[in-house]
Amino acid sequence: MLQRSGHPPTPSSNPRVSRLWEAIRQKLAQRRASQQPAGQPQPLRQIRRRRRVSQVELAGRIGTSQGDVSRLERRSDLLVGTLARYLEALGGSLELSARFPGLLIRIDLPGRTTRARRKPATPANS
């Protein structure tokens, strides 16, 4: 729809168009926020918030307390398995790699090739 000037309507000229523009702006902002460049480091708390998961909800998923999740998000040194479980509970996965001059090697994490966990072996009946 063109105005008499021959230009498309501006958000302020029509309430309906204004609402549509606002919805588009919000969707674009959400998309930008969820598409952080791969090379940019992000704190765990920011990753969790972008996934729209509370600490309480995440704690339930990984079988710990909200306080433990809070402490985990502030730690600078984590076990690889702990980090992997945290990311899996958010719907992601951990990929570990080593960077050398001119070479990038992906590291295989034993037991982390699938999201399913192995059941412990049961002793034979005596």
C-alpha positions as CSV (number, residue, x, y, z in Angstrom):
1,M,0.0,0.0,0.0
2,L,1.5,3.3,-1.0
3,Q,0.7,6.7,0.4
4,R,0.0,9.7,-1.8
5,S,3.7,10.5,-1.8
6,G,4.4,7.2,-3.5
7,H,6.4,5.9,-0.5
8,P,5.4,2.9,1.6
9,P,3.7,3.7,4.8
10,T,5.8,4.5,7.8
11,P,5.2,2.9,11.2
12,S,3.8,6.1,12.7
13,S,1.4,6.7,9.8
14,N,-0.8,3.7,10.5
15,P,-1.4,1.8,13.8
16,R,-1.7,-1.6,12.1
17,V,1.6,-1.0,10.2
18,S,3.2,0.2,13.4
19,R,2.3,-3.1,15.2
20,L,3.6,-5.2,12.3
21,W,6.9,-3.3,12.3
22,E,7.3,-3.8,16.0
23,A,6.6,-7.5,15.6
24,I,9.2,-7.8,12.8
25,R,11.7,-5.8,14.9
26,Q,11.2,-8.2,17.9
27,K,11.6,-11.3,15.7
28,L,14.8,-9.9,14.1
29,A,16.2,-9.1,17.6
30,Q,15.5,-12.6,18.8
31,R,17.0,-14.1,15.7
32,R,20.2,-12.0,16.1
33,A,20.4,-12.9,19.7
34,S,20.2,-16.6,19.0
35,Q,22.7,-16.5,16.1
36,Q,25.9,-15.5,17.9
37,P,28.9,-16.0,15.7
38,A,30.6,-19.3,16.3
39,G,34.0,-17.7,17.2
40,Q,32.5,-15.5,20.0
41,P,32.9,-17.0,23.5
42,Q,29.7,-16.9,25.6
43,P,29.3,-17.3,29.3
44,L,27.2,-20.4,30.3
45,R,24.6,-18.1,31.9
46,Q,24.1,-16.3,28.6
47,I,23.7,-19.6,26.7
48,R,21.1,-20.8,29.2
49,R,19.2,-17.5,29.0
50,R,19.2,-17.5,25.2
51,R,17.7,-21.0,25.4
52,R,15.0,-19.5,27.7
53,V,15.7,-22.0,30.5
54,S,15.7,-21.0,34.2
55,Q,18.3,-22.2,36.6
56,V,15.6,-24.1,38.5
57,E,14.4,-25.9,35.3
58,L,18.0,-26.7,34.3
59,A,18.7,-28.1,37.7
60,G,15.7,-30.4,37.4
61,R,17.0,-31.6,34.0
62,I,20.5,-32.5,35.3
63,G,19.5,-33.7,38.7
64,T,21.0,-31.0,40.9
65,S,20.0,-27.9,42.8
66,Q,19.5,-24.3,41.5
67,G,22.4,-23.2,43.7
68,D,24.7,-25.8,42.1
69,V,23.7,-24.5,38.6
70,S,24.4,-20.9,39.8
71,R,27.9,-22.0,41.1
72,L,28.6,-24.0,37.9
73,E,27.8,-21.0,35.7
74,R,30.4,-18.9,37.7
75,R,33.2,-21.4,37.7
76,S,36.2,-20.9,35.4
77,D,37.3,-24.6,35.6
78,L,34.8,-27.4,34.7
79,L,35.0,-31.1,34.1
80,V,34.3,-31.9,30.5
81,G,31.5,-34.3,31.5
82,T,29.8,-31.6,33.6
83,L,29.9,-29.1,30.8
84,A,28.6,-31.7,28.3
85,R,25.7,-32.6,30.6
86,Y,24.9,-28.9,31.1
87,L,24.8,-28.3,27.3
88,E,22.8,-31.5,26.6
89,A,20.2,-30.4,29.2
90,L,19.8,-27.2,27.1
91,G,19.3,-29.2,23.9
92,G,22.9,-28.9,22.6
93,S,26.0,-30.9,22.6
94,L,29.7,-30.3,23.3
95,E,32.2,-30.5,20.6
96,L,35.8,-30.3,21.7
97,S,38.7,-29.5,19.4
98,A,42.4,-28.7,19.6
99,R,43.9,-25.9,17.4
100,F,47.5,-26.1,16.2
101,P,49.2,-23.9,13.6
102,G,47.4,-24.8,10.4
103,L,45.5,-27.7,11.9
104,L,42.3,-28.1,13.8
105,I,41.7,-31.6,15.4
106,R,38.3,-32.6,16.7
107,I,38.6,-34.6,19.9
108,D,36.4,-37.6,20.4
109,L,34.9,-37.7,23.9
110,P,34.5,-41.4,25.0
111,G,30.9,-42.2,25.8
112,R,29.6,-38.9,24.3
113,T,28.9,-40.0,20.7
114,T,25.2,-40.3,21.4
115,R,22.9,-38.7,23.8
116,A,21.7,-42.0,25.2
117,R,23.5,-43.2,28.3
118,R,24.6,-46.8,28.8
119,K,22.9,-48.8,31.4
120,P,25.2,-50.2,34.1
121,A,25.9,-53.9,33.7
122,T,23.8,-56.1,36.0
123,P,25.4,-59.0,37.8
124,A,24.4,-62.5,36.8
125,N,21.9,-64.3,38.9
126,S,23.5,-66.5,41.6
